[in-house]
Amino acid sequence: MCLENNEDIIEAEAGKRDSSVPQVFTVSGDIAGHRLDFALSRLMGISRGFSQKLIKHGRLDLVPQRRIKPSIKVSDGDIMKVMVPPIESLDLEPQDVPFDVVYSDQDIIVVNKPAGLVVHPAPGHWTGTLVHGLLYRFPDMGNLNGVQRPGIVHRLDSTTSGLMVVARNGLAQEGLFRDFKGRRVEKEYLALCYGIPASGKGEIRYPIGRDPFNRMRMAVTEDGRDAWTDYSTIWSIKGYTLLRCRIHTGRTHQIRVHMQSVRCPLVGDRLYAPSRKSPFGEDRVFLHSWKLSFFHPRTKEKMAFSCPLPEELALFLKSIER
């Protein structure tokens, strides 16, 4: 699920500066001629939204002096003096939480989240989340923003495993939010369902909203939000079908709800297939984020990752084939 954007995104490097001393930058090169908020975001390495807040809150002076607003154009040789506000402390204690880091650089982290791991703090799960583990391994993320899910731009259900991308700074977070909203991030899942879909491949475009009869569930509803899932069959055997699913939107429980709506609920899904005996523990549905691709927020390079099925899912497939 793609989370709502946060106006108070702060890039980690900006957060490390001493907020009591003004930071001084000189406009030059290709930054000249651009808007003030754009130039500030590039010179400081912060998000555009945060640079606008600094300007509007009077934390920036320009030399030569003139009326300051985000839209004015800067010129070669202009000098910016910026006072960065202190970072809000997070009420999060870093914890050593098990998960695999697939890739990391100064801007992003790609992780392989195991089933059973909750992404960010929520009622009933205030400790031991992926966010706690990220803060333990990457302490600089603690300066990213003042919310309880620093760097999180999308999430996987606790019962789902696989690939996620996390932002390490404000610029990366803003860029990834923008690409998720623009549907430029490609996410593909492997899912095992009960039954055989009516068509070997197709798309499901049913709106999804909160189930009016069970607040723990989502459901296809007339007033729900647009949701779009493509699927294709890999194989069907003994009443099971292994699917490749690609989601174009990021609604809560999207694949689980869409497959249940076509009478092919996912194996192990106690919430949407309660009458079926699960072959797994309570914290596992047969749903795995196995491919993820996106454009790097700084270099704009296309990044692509894949992650094979975890052992418990692979073993279950072998047991069916036998």
Backbone torsions as a table, in degrees:
resi	resn	phi	psi	omega
1	MET	NA	128.9	177.3
2	CYS	-78.8	126.0	-176.6
3	LEU	-82.4	158.7	176.7
4	GLU	-64.7	146.6	179.0
5	ASN	-67.5	153.3	-177.4
6	ASN	-115.4	124.2	-175.8
7	GLU	-70.3	-21.2	-174.8
8	ASP	-100.5	40.2	178.5
9	ILE	-74.6	129.9	-179.8
10	ILE	-127.7	126.1	179.0
11	GLU	-68.9	141.5	-172.3
12	ALA	-59.0	-41.1	-178.1
13	GLU	-65.0	-36.3	177.3
14	ALA	-64.5	-36.5	-178.3
15	GLY	-67.4	-23.5	-178.6
16	LYS	-78.4	-15.3	-177.4
17	ARG	-72.6	153.5	177.2
18	ASP	-73.2	114.7	-174.9
19	SER	-71.9	-11.5	-178.8
20	SER	-85.8	-9.9	-178.0
21	VAL	-117.6	128.6	-179.5
22	PRO	-65.7	142.2	174.9
23	GLN	-93.6	133.5	-174.3
24	VAL	-113.9	130.3	-179.9
25	PHE	-134.1	146.4	178.2
26	THR	-114.4	131.5	-179.8
27	VAL	-78.4	131.5	176.9
28	SER	-158.0	170.1	173.9
29	GLY	62.5	-141.3	-173.1
30	ASP	-75.2	-5.2	176.9
31	ILE	-77.6	-28.1	178.7
32	ALA	-59.7	139.3	-180.0
33	GLY	92.8	-9.5	178.9
34	HIS	-91.5	167.8	175.6
35	ARG	-60.6	153.2	-178.7
36	LEU	-62.3	-43.5	-178.4
37	ASP	-64.7	-36.8	177.8
38	PHE	-66.8	-46.5	-178.6
39	ALA	-61.9	-42.1	-179.8
40	LEU	-64.5	-41.3	-179.0
41	SER	-63.2	-37.7	-179.0
42	ARG	-75.7	-39.9	-178.4
43	LEU	-69.9	-35.2	-177.7
44	MET	-93.3	-16.3	-176.3
45	GLY	72.7	40.4	178.9
46	ILE	-121.5	172.7	-179.9
47	SER	-73.9	157.8	178.6
48	ARG	-62.6	-41.3	-179.6
49	GLY	-61.4	-41.9	-179.7
50	PHE	-69.9	-35.7	177.7
51	SER	-64.1	-37.2	177.2
52	GLN	-64.3	-38.0	178.7
53	LYS	-66.4	-39.5	177.7
54	LEU	-60.8	-42.3	-179.1
55	ILE	-67.0	-48.4	-176.1
56	LYS	-66.9	-27.7	179.7
57	HIS	-90.0	11.0	174.0
58	GLY	72.8	26.9	-177.7
59	ARG	-96.5	12.7	-179.1
60	LEU	-132.6	135.3	172.3
61	ASP	-116.9	145.3	179.2
62	LEU	-116.7	140.9	172.5
63	VAL	-124.3	121.6	0.0
64	PRO	-63.4	149.9	-178.0
65	GLN	-71.7	141.9	174.0
66	ARG	-165.3	173.2	-179.6
67	ARG	-62.5	130.2	-173.8
68	ILE	-105.3	126.5	170.5
69	LYS	-152.9	158.3	-172.8
70	PRO	-57.4	-27.5	-171.7
71	SER	-88.2	-9.6	-177.8
72	ILE	-67.9	152.3	-178.9
73	LYS	-91.4	140.3	178.0
74	VAL	-97.5	155.7	-177.6
75	SER	-118.4	160.8	178.4
76	ASP	-59.8	128.2	-179.4
77	GLY	95.8	-11.1	175.9
78	ASP	-59.5	145.1	179.4
79	ILE	-115.0	130.5	178.0
80	MET	-108.8	132.8	173.3
81	LYS	-118.4	117.9	-171.0
82	VAL	-121.2	132.4	172.6
83	MET	-104.9	113.0	-178.8
84	VAL	-87.4	127.7	179.6
85	PRO	-68.0	155.2	178.4
86	PRO	-63.8	149.0	179.8
87	ILE	-76.0	135.9	174.3
88	GLU	-69.7	137.4	179.7
89	SER	-75.1	145.9	178.4
90	LEU	-94.8	139.0	176.5
91	ASP	-87.7	51.4	-177.5
92	LEU	-129.9	129.6	174.9
93	GLU	-98.1	118.7	177.4
94	PRO	-54.8	139.7	179.4
95	GLN	-134.3	148.6	177.9
96	ASP	-81.2	93.9	-176.8
97	VAL	-106.3	134.0	-177.1
98	PRO	-74.5	123.1	170.0
99	PHE	-165.4	158.2	-178.2
100	ASP	-97.0	135.6	171.8
101	VAL	-94.1	117.4	-178.2
102	VAL	-84.7	-36.1	-177.5
103	TYR	-159.1	147.2	172.8
104	SER	-154.1	148.1	170.1
105	ASP	-146.6	-164.2	-175.1
106	GLN	-68.1	-15.8	-173.8
107	ASP	-113.2	-34.5	-171.9
108	ILE	-136.5	159.5	172.9
109	ILE	-133.6	131.0	173.5
110	VAL	-109.8	123.9	-176.6
111	VAL	-119.2	156.9	170.4
112	ASN	-107.3	101.1	-175.8
113	LYS	-81.1	128.0	176.0
114	PRO	-77.7	154.7	174.0
115	ALA	-62.4	144.2	-179.3
116	GLY	95.9	-13.2	-179.6
117	LEU	-95.2	120.7	177.0
118	VAL	-78.4	140.7	-173.4
119	VAL	-71.8	-51.0	-177.6
120	HIS	-137.5	160.5	-177.8
121	PRO	-56.2	139.5	-179.9
122	ALA	-157.7	164.1	179.0
123	PRO	-50.9	126.6	-177.8
124	GLY	90.6	-11.1	-178.0
125	HIS	-140.8	64.3	-177.3
126	TRP	-85.9	-12.0	179.2
127	THR	-134.5	166.7	174.2
128	GLY	68.9	26.1	179.7
129	THR	-92.8	172.7	176.1
130	LEU	-59.4	-39.2	178.7
131	VAL	-59.0	-43.2	177.4
132	HIS	-60.0	-42.0	179.5
133	GLY	-67.7	-37.1	177.3
134	LEU	-64.7	-41.5	178.4
135	LEU	-64.9	-30.4	178.0
136	TYR	-69.9	-43.7	-176.3
137	ARG	-85.7	-27.7	-177.1
138	PHE	-129.6	78.2	-174.1
139	PRO	-58.8	-25.7	-179.5
140	ASP	-63.0	-21.1	-179.9
141	MET	-67.9	-18.3	179.2
142	GLY	-63.7	-17.7	178.9
143	ASN	-97.5	5.9	-173.2
144	LEU	-70.5	-48.5	176.0
145	ASN	-161.5	178.8	-174.2
146	GLY	-104.0	30.2	178.5
147	VAL	-110.4	178.0	-174.1
148	GLN	-93.6	16.7	175.6
149	ARG	-143.0	58.4	-176.9
150	PRO	-59.0	130.1	176.3
151	GLY	83.2	-9.8	-176.3
152	ILE	-80.5	118.1	179.5
153	VAL	-111.4	-13.3	172.5
154	HIS	-158.1	172.0	-178.6
155	ARG	-146.5	165.6	171.7
156	LEU	-116.4	147.2	173.9
157	ASP	-57.2	154.0	179.6
158	SER	-60.0	-29.8	-178.0
159	THR	-84.3	-1.7	-178.5
160	THR	-107.2	142.9	178.0
161	SER	-110.0	169.1	169.7
162	GLY	121.6	-160.7	-167.0
163	LEU	-79.7	136.3	171.9
164	MET	-139.0	148.0	172.5
165	VAL	-108.5	139.3	-178.2
166	VAL	-126.9	140.5	178.5
167	ALA	-86.7	141.3	178.2
168	ARG	-101.7	-10.0	179.6
169	ASN	-151.5	172.7	-174.3
170	GLY	-64.4	-41.4	179.1
171	LEU	-61.1	-44.8	179.5
172	ALA	-64.2	-42.1	-179.0
173	GLN	-63.3	-43.9	179.5
174	GLU	-63.5	-43.8	-179.6
175	GLY	-64.4	-41.8	179.4
176	LEU	-68.6	-40.7	175.1
177	PHE	-56.1	-45.6	-178.1
178	ARG	-62.6	-41.7	-179.0
179	ASP	-71.9	-36.0	175.2
180	PHE	-63.8	-44.3	179.7
181	LYS	-63.7	-36.8	179.4
182	GLY	-83.3	4.2	177.8
183	ARG	58.6	39.7	176.4
184	ARG	-100.2	1.6	176.2
185	VAL	-97.9	129.3	-178.7
186	GLU	-101.4	125.3	-178.3
187	LYS	-127.4	125.5	-179.4
188	GLU	-128.6	136.4	-175.3
189	TYR	-121.5	153.7	167.1
190	LEU	-104.5	129.5	-176.7
191	ALA	-137.3	141.3	174.7
192	LEU	-112.2	125.2	-178.0
193	CYS	-120.1	160.5	171.0
194	TYR	-79.8	140.9	177.0
195	GLY	83.9	-174.0	-178.3
196	ILE	-128.1	122.0	178.2
197	PRO	-58.1	152.2	-177.4
198	ALA	-60.6	-30.4	178.4
199	SER	-124.4	146.9	-178.9
200	GLY	-64.1	-28.4	175.7
201	LYS	-150.1	155.1	180.0
202	GLY	173.8	-168.7	178.2
203	GLU	-131.0	148.2	176.8
204	ILE	-119.8	120.6	-177.6
205	ARG	-128.3	66.0	177.5
206	TYR	-106.2	136.4	177.4
207	PRO	-67.3	145.5	-177.1
208	ILE	-121.5	133.2	176.2
209	GLY	-144.8	-178.4	178.7
210	ARG	-66.4	134.4	177.5
211	ASP	-65.3	120.6	-177.2
212	PRO	-67.4	-15.6	-177.6
213	PHE	-104.3	-9.9	-179.5
214	ASN	-152.4	104.5	-174.2
215	ARG	-69.3	-11.1	177.2
216	MET	-80.9	-16.0	-174.5
217	ARG	-110.8	159.9	167.1
218	MET	-105.0	165.4	-177.7
219	ALA	-157.0	161.4	171.3
220	VAL	-74.0	118.3	-177.5
221	THR	-134.4	151.2	-178.3
222	GLU	-62.9	-36.0	-177.6
223	ASP	-97.7	17.4	179.6
224	GLY	-76.8	177.6	179.1
225	ARG	-88.2	147.6	-179.5
226	ASP	-52.9	133.3	179.2
227	ALA	-141.5	137.4	-172.1
228	TRP	-139.3	119.2	178.3
229	THR	-127.4	128.7	170.2
230	ASP	-99.6	144.4	176.5
231	TYR	-140.8	155.3	173.1
232	SER	-145.4	144.5	-176.8
233	THR	-84.0	130.4	172.8
234	ILE	-88.9	-49.3	171.4
235	TRP	-162.2	159.4	174.1
236	SER	-127.9	137.0	179.9
237	ILE	-159.1	134.9	173.2
238	LYS	52.2	39.0	177.1
239	GLY	83.2	7.5	176.7
240	TYR	-117.8	150.7	175.6
241	THR	-133.1	126.6	175.2
242	LEU	-92.1	126.1	-173.6
243	LEU	-119.8	151.4	166.8
244	ARG	-106.2	119.4	-176.4
245	CYS	-117.6	133.9	175.3
246	ARG	-120.8	128.0	-179.0
247	ILE	-105.9	135.2	178.6
248	HIS	-99.9	-16.6	174.7
249	THR	-122.6	171.5	-175.6
250	GLY	-128.0	61.7	-179.4
251	ARG	-84.9	152.8	178.3
252	THR	-58.8	128.7	177.6
253	HIS	59.8	27.5	-169.9
254	GLN	-55.0	-55.0	-177.5
255	ILE	-64.3	-40.2	-179.5
256	ARG	-61.9	-44.0	-179.7
257	VAL	-69.2	-44.5	-178.2
258	HIS	-64.1	-41.9	179.8
259	MET	-69.6	-36.2	176.5
260	GLN	-65.6	-32.3	-178.7
261	SER	-69.1	-22.6	176.5
262	VAL	-104.2	21.3	175.0
263	ARG	64.0	33.0	175.8
264	CYS	-132.7	64.7	-177.4
265	PRO	-65.2	158.2	-176.8
266	LEU	-77.7	146.3	178.1
267	VAL	-64.8	133.3	178.8
268	GLY	87.7	-0.3	-175.9
269	ASP	-86.9	95.6	-178.7
270	ARG	-69.6	-22.9	-177.4
271	LEU	-80.8	-39.7	-175.7
272	TYR	-108.2	-4.7	174.1
273	ALA	-139.0	59.9	-173.1
274	PRO	-65.2	-21.9	-178.7
275	SER	-82.3	-10.8	-179.5
276	ARG	-93.1	134.2	177.4
277	LYS	-75.7	124.3	-177.9
278	SER	-79.8	136.7	175.4
279	PRO	-83.2	-1.0	-176.9
280	PHE	-117.9	175.9	173.3
281	GLY	-71.8	175.9	-176.3
282	GLU	-64.2	-22.7	-174.4
283	ASP	-98.7	26.6	-177.4
284	ARG	-142.9	125.7	167.8
285	VAL	-116.1	148.0	178.9
286	PHE	-75.6	80.3	178.3
287	LEU	-151.0	122.7	-172.6
288	HIS	-137.3	124.6	176.8
289	SER	-78.9	98.9	-169.8
290	TRP	-102.5	-16.3	176.3
291	LYS	-135.9	138.5	179.4
292	LEU	-145.8	127.9	176.7
293	SER	-139.3	145.9	-176.8
294	PHE	-162.9	170.2	177.2
295	PHE	-94.1	131.9	-179.3
296	HIS	-60.5	129.5	-174.2
297	PRO	-64.0	-21.8	179.8
298	ARG	-99.6	-50.3	-174.2
299	THR	-88.2	-15.8	-175.9
300	LYS	66.4	10.9	176.8
301	GLU	-72.0	142.7	177.0
302	LYS	-73.9	123.0	179.7
303	MET	-109.4	132.6	-179.4
304	ALA	-135.9	134.1	-178.1
305	PHE	-134.7	150.7	174.3
306	SER	-138.1	154.0	-174.7
307	CYS	-146.3	119.1	-176.4
308	PRO	-67.0	167.1	178.1
309	LEU	-59.6	140.2	173.0
310	PRO	-64.6	161.3	-172.2
311	GLU	-57.6	-42.9	-175.4
312	GLU	-65.4	-31.5	178.1
313	LEU	-76.5	-41.7	178.3
314	ALA	-62.1	-40.2	179.4
315	LEU	-66.1	-36.2	178.5
316	PHE	-67.0	-39.0	176.4
317	LEU	-61.1	-41.5	179.2
318	LYS	-64.2	-37.0	179.8
319	SER	-66.5	-33.2	177.0
320	ILE	-68.4	-44.9	-177.7
321	GLU	-63.9	-33.5	179.5
322	ARG	-72.3	NA	NA
